[in-house]
């Protein structure tokens, strides 16, 4: 079959969704299908321009394609008679982030109209889809709560598992992935001031904006952490990223209400590393279980500092949690052959 993977694209922004699309396309080809990725530009600022971008996607007409697998808003608005959604997330600023007061939609009547427009378009797209899967229980629960649609659960398999070979607990805690306010790397820096003075931290990944990078650099300088923190703020080759994971004592990932288990935690678990997250990290809590696969702290600097210190001071605990994380991830049984089969049903 000819299978088109449809996803958004923001220039110079690359994260888990982009990685998923690439590996999905590769594994479709490996399964004997023809497959390409269609990346549709999406700019969410200013929010008042979102309707015109939704209309652009809705107006696209596809020919010479047997199946479409769509991943994110507004890419999943595309029309096709055999469209399957692997829903990574909706436009959360119109849903749960609106409820949490973290929306970019304007206040008042204009914002209400935008939310209604987005919800109506979502509902229409969901109704016309042959099947809907989500990447986590959190995303599935949101879909049911806000739109009233049920979905199957289809966890993303890990990419490049052969790179995450692990090793003994190292001399630093690693925080990898995209750098932005929602991932809260800055909170780890503040937590370091409350941790054992021996704890060191490596933060590595591409900043979404120059301001995101400046915030980390300025925080390190303000708190006097230059001797305890390494910042590697760039798009990392996979081998470099995996090296940081494999050499770490533990891996910390603190997103706010993440949609999924999170590639960072999945890769760390594959490498047998203890995990650190927070009580409000959302889908990540499906993999990080307190005092089992890692430590779950309150989203405050002092609590995180205690978690970092506990693993730093007890390497045996770090090793036990890391082994448990690996076994827990394996128990999910996520692999590409079964994933491809489900998406093409």
C-alpha positions in Angstrom: 0.0 0.0 0.0 0.9 3.7 -0.3 0.8 5.1 3.2 1.2 8.8 3.9 2.2 9.9 7.4 0.9 13.4 8.1 2.4 15.6 10.8 2.9 19.3 11.6 6.2 21.1 11.2 7.5 24.2 12.9 10.7 25.5 11.3 13.8 24.5 13.3 11.8 22.7 16.0 12.4 19.0 16.3 11.1 16.8 19.1 9.4 13.5 19.9 6.6 13.8 17.4 9.0 14.5 14.6 11.1 11.4 15.6 8.0 9.3 15.8 6.9 10.3 12.3 10.3 9.5 10.8 10.5 6.1 12.5 6.9 5.3 11.6 7.6 6.0 7.9 10.8 3.9 8.1 9.0 0.9 9.6 6.2 1.1 7.1 8.8 0.8 4.4 10.4 -2.1 6.3 7.0 -3.8 6.4 6.8 -3.7 2.6 4.8 -0.5 2.0 5.5 2.7 0.1 5.5 5.5 2.6 6.3 9.2 2.8 5.8 12.0 5.4 3.8 15.1 4.7 4.8 17.9 7.1 2.3 20.7 7.2 3.6 24.1 8.5 1.9 25.3 11.7 2.5 28.5 13.6 0.5 28.9 16.8 1.4 32.5 17.4 -0.5 34.7 17.1 -3.4 32.4 18.0 -5.8 34.5 15.9 -4.1 33.0 12.8 -4.9 29.4 13.7 -8.3 29.3 11.9 -6.6 30.2 8.5 -4.1 27.3 9.0 -6.9 24.9 9.9 -8.7 25.9 6.7 -5.5 25.3 4.7 -5.2 21.8 6.0 -8.9 21.1 5.5 -8.7 22.2 1.9 -5.9 19.8 1.0 -6.9 17.0 -1.4 -4.8 13.8 -1.6 -4.6 11.5 -4.6 -2.6 8.3 -5.2 -2.7 7.5 -1.4 -4.2 4.3 0.0 -4.0 5.2 3.7 -3.3 8.3 5.8 -2.0 8.2 9.3 -2.2 11.6 11.0 -0.6 12.5 14.3 -1.3 16.1 15.6 -3.5 19.2 15.3 -4.0 20.6 12.8 -2.5 18.0 10.5 -5.2 15.5 11.4 -7.8 17.7 9.9 -6.7 16.6 6.5 -9.5 14.8 4.6 -9.0 11.2 3.2 -11.5 8.3 2.9 -9.2 6.0 4.9 -7.6 8.1 7.6 -6.4 6.7 10.9 -5.4 9.0 13.8 -2.5 8.1 16.0 -3.3 11.0 18.3 -0.2 12.5 20.0 -2.1 15.5 21.2 -4.7 18.0 20.3 -4.3 21.8 20.5 -4.1 21.6 24.3 -4.4 25.4 24.8 -8.1 25.0 23.8 -8.6 22.1 26.2 -6.7 21.2 29.4 -4.2 24.0 29.3 -7.0 26.5 28.9 -8.5 25.0 32.1 -5.1 25.3 33.8 -4.7 28.9 32.8 -1.8 28.2 30.4 -3.5 29.1 27.1 -2.3 31.4 24.4 -5.9 32.0 23.2 -7.1 35.6 23.8 -9.5 36.3 26.7 -13.1 36.9 26.3 -15.5 36.3 23.4 -12.7 36.0 20.8 -11.0 33.2 22.7 -14.3 31.5 23.3 -15.0 31.5 19.6 -11.6 30.1 18.8 -12.0 27.3 21.3 -15.4 26.4 19.9 -14.0 26.5 16.3 -11.1 24.2 17.3 -13.4 21.8 19.1 -15.9 21.6 16.3 -13.2 20.9 13.7 -11.7 18.2 16.0 -15.0 16.5 16.4 -15.7 16.5 12.7 -12.2 15.0 12.0 -12.6 12.4 14.7 -16.0 11.3 13.3 -14.6 10.8 9.8 -11.6 8.8 10.9 -11.6 5.1 10.4 -9.8 4.4 13.7 -8.4 6.5 16.5 -5.4 5.5 18.6 -3.7 7.6 21.3 -0.1 7.4 22.5 -1.0 7.2 26.2 -3.7 6.8 28.7 -3.5 10.6 29.5 -4.2 11.5 25.8 -7.0 8.9 25.7 -8.6 10.3 28.8 -8.5 13.9 27.5 -10.1 12.9 24.2 -12.9 11.2 26.1 -13.4 14.0 28.6 -13.4 16.9 26.2 -14.7 15.4 22.9 -16.5 12.3 23.9 -14.6 9.9 21.6 -13.1 6.6 22.6 -9.7 5.4 21.3 -7.4 2.5 21.4 -4.1 2.7 23.2 -1.0 2.4 21.0 2.3 3.2 22.8 5.1 4.4 20.6 8.0 1.9 20.4 11.4 3.2 21.3 13.6 4.4 18.5 17.2 3.0 18.1 17.0 0.7 21.2 20.4 -0.7 20.3 22.0 2.7 21.3 20.7 2.6 24.9 23.0 -0.1 26.3 23.2 1.4 29.8 26.1 1.0 32.2 26.8 1.4 35.9 25.5 4.6 37.7 27.6 7.5 36.6 28.6 10.8 38.1 25.8 13.1 36.9 22.1 13.3 36.6 21.0 13.8 33.0 18.1 15.9 31.6 17.6 15.6 27.9 15.2 16.6 25.2 13.7 19.9 23.9 14.4 22.9 26.1 11.4 25.0 27.0 9.3 26.3 29.9 6.9 23.3 29.7 9.8 20.8 30.1 11.0 22.8 33.2 14.7 22.2 33.0 15.1 25.5 34.9 13.4 23.8 37.9 16.2 21.2 38.0 18.8 24.1 38.3 16.9 25.5 41.2 16.6 22.1 42.8 20.4 21.6 42.6 20.8 24.4 45.2 18.8 22.1 47.6 20.7 18.9 46.7 23.8 17.3 48.1 26.7 19.5 47.0 28.3 16.6 45.1 25.4 16.3 42.7 26.2 17.3 39.1 23.8 17.9 36.3 24.0 17.7 32.5 21.2 19.4 30.5 21.4 18.7 26.8 19.0 19.3 23.9 17.8 21.9 21.4 16.2 25.1 22.9 12.9 26.0 21.3 13.9 29.7 21.3 17.0 31.8 22.1 15.1 33.0 25.2 14.9 29.4 26.5 18.6 29.0 26.2 19.3 32.3 27.8 17.1 31.5 30.8 19.2 28.4 31.6 22.6 30.1 31.1 21.5 33.1 33.2 20.1 30.8 35.9 23.4 28.9 36.2 25.3 32.1 36.6 22.8 33.6 39.0 22.9 30.5 41.3 26.7 30.1 41.0 26.4 26.5 39.6 29.1 26.7 36.9 31.1 23.9 38.5 28.1 21.6 38.9 26.2 22.0 35.6 27.0 21.3 32.0 24.8 22.8 29.3 24.9 21.3 25.9 22.2 23.3 24.2 21.9 22.1 20.6 20.4 19.4 18.4 22.3 16.3 19.5 23.4 13.4 17.3 21.7 10.3 18.5 24.9 8.7 19.5 25.9 11.7 21.6 22.5 11.8 23.3 22.6 8.1 24.0 26.1 8.5 25.5 24.7 11.0 28.0 21.9 8.6 28.9 24.2 5.5 29.2 26.7 7.4 31.4 24.3 8.9 33.8 23.5 8.1 37.4 19.8 8.8 36.8 17.7 10.6 34.2 15.3 13.5 35.1 12.4 14.5 33.0 9.9 17.1 34.4 7.3 18.1 31.8 4.1 19.6 32.9 1.2 17.1 32.3 3.0 15.3 29.4 0.8 13.6 26.8 2.8 10.4 26.8 5.4 8.3 28.7 8.0 10.5 27.1 10.8 9.4 24.9 13.3 10.7 27.4 12.0 8.3 30.1 11.5 5.4 27.7 15.1 5.7 26.5 16.4 6.0 30.0 14.4 2.9 31.1 15.8 1.0 28.1 19.3 1.9 29.4 18.4 0.7 32.9 18.6 4.2 34.5 16.7 5.4 37.6 14.1 8.0 36.7 13.2 11.3 38.4 10.0 13.2 37.7 7.3 15.2 39.4 3.7 14.5 40.6 2.3 16.7 37.9 4.2 15.2 34.9 1.1 13.5 33.4 1.8 10.5 31.2 5.3 10.1 32.4 3.9 8.7 35.6 2.9 5.6 33.7 6.6 4.7 33.7 8.0 6.4 36.7 6.8 4.8 39.9 7.9 6.3 43.2 10.5 4.2 45.0 10.2 1.5 42.3 11.5 2.7 38.9 12.7 6.0 40.3 11.6 8.9 42.5 8.5 11.1 42.1 9.0 14.5 43.7 6.7 17.4 44.2 7.2 20.1 41.5 9.2 22.2 43.9 13.0 22.8 44.1 13.4 21.4 47.6 11.5 18.2 46.9 13.4 17.6 43.7 16.7 18.4 45.5 15.9 15.6 48.0 15.2 13.2 45.2 18.5 14.0 43.4 20.4 13.6 46.7 18.7 10.3 47.6 20.0 8.7 44.3 23.4 10.4 44.6 24.0 9.1 48.1 22.7 5.6 47.5 24.1 4.1 44.2 22.5 0.8 45.1 19.1 2.4 45.1 19.8 4.0 41.7 20.8 0.6 40.3 17.7 -1.2 41.7 15.4 1.6 40.3 17.1 1.4 37.0 16.7 -2.3 36.6 13.0 -2.0 37.6 12.5 0.8 35.0 13.9 -1.5 32.3 11.7 -4.4 33.3 8.6 -2.1 33.5 9.2 -0.7 30.1 9.7 -4.2 28.6 6.4 -5.3 30.1 4.5 -2.8 27.9 5.5 -4.9 24.8 5.6 -2.0 22.4 7.2 -3.0 19.1 7.0 -1.7 15.5 5.6 -4.8 13.7 2.5 -4.9 16.0 2.2 -1.1 15.8 2.2 -1.1 12.0 -0.3 -3.9 11.9 -2.7 -2.0 14.2 -2.5 1.2 12.3 -3.2 -0.4 8.9 -6.2 -2.4 10.0 
